[in-house]
Amino acid sequence: MNKPDLCPACGATNDCTLADPRTVDRTCWCYSVSIDPAVLEALPAEQRDQSCLCPRCAQVLEQLQAKGLPIG
């Protein structure tokens, strides 16, 4: 069962603001980074476009840190 607030790769919280009704009006962290398409393609087809990866699995921790954005 897909849970929109959990990373489909590792099951950890994905920090997606769109998955949380309390923060749905905020822009998600993923809009400010570039995720390598190969990372997304590595997911099984049934898990793609269902929920956000967490910053670690999306391999964008350094991008978020460089922008001064809060992470997990």
C-alpha positions in Angstrom: 0.0 0.0 0.0 1.4 3.4 -1.0 1.7 6.0 1.7 2.3 9.5 0.2 4.3 10.6 3.2 6.8 7.8 3.0 9.7 7.3 0.6 9.0 4.4 -1.7 12.7 3.3 -1.8 13.4 3.1 2.0 10.1 3.7 3.8 11.4 6.7 5.8 9.5 10.0 6.0 10.0 11.8 2.8 9.3 15.3 4.2 6.9 16.0 1.4 4.9 19.1 2.2 2.2 18.2 -0.3 1.5 14.9 1.5 0.8 16.6 4.8 -2.5 18.4 5.1 -0.9 20.9 7.5 1.7 22.0 5.0 0.0 21.3 1.6 0.1 25.1 0.8 3.9 25.1 0.9 6.3 24.3 -1.9 7.9 20.9 -1.4 11.7 20.6 -1.1 11.8 18.6 -4.3 10.8 21.6 -6.4 14.2 23.3 -5.6 16.5 20.4 -6.6 17.5 18.4 -9.6 16.9 14.7 -9.2 18.9 12.5 -11.6 16.4 10.7 -13.8 18.4 7.4 -13.3 17.4 7.6 -9.6 13.7 7.6 -10.5 14.1 5.0 -13.2 15.7 2.7 -10.6 12.4 2.5 -8.8 10.0 -0.3 -9.8 7.4 1.0 -12.3 4.5 0.6 -9.9 6.3 2.9 -7.3 7.0 5.8 -9.7 4.9 8.9 -9.5 3.1 7.7 -6.4 5.1 9.5 -3.6 8.2 11.5 -3.1 11.6 10.0 -2.4 13.2 11.1 0.7 16.1 13.6 0.2 18.7 10.8 0.9 17.3 8.4 -1.6 16.8 11.2 -4.1 20.5 11.8 -3.6 20.0 15.6 -3.1 21.2 16.2 0.4 24.1 18.3 -0.8 21.9 20.4 -3.0 19.5 21.1 -0.1 22.4 21.9 2.3 23.9 24.3 -0.3 20.6 26.1 -0.5 20.2 26.3 3.3 17.0 24.3 3.2 15.9 22.3 6.2 16.1 18.5 5.7 14.6 15.7 7.6 
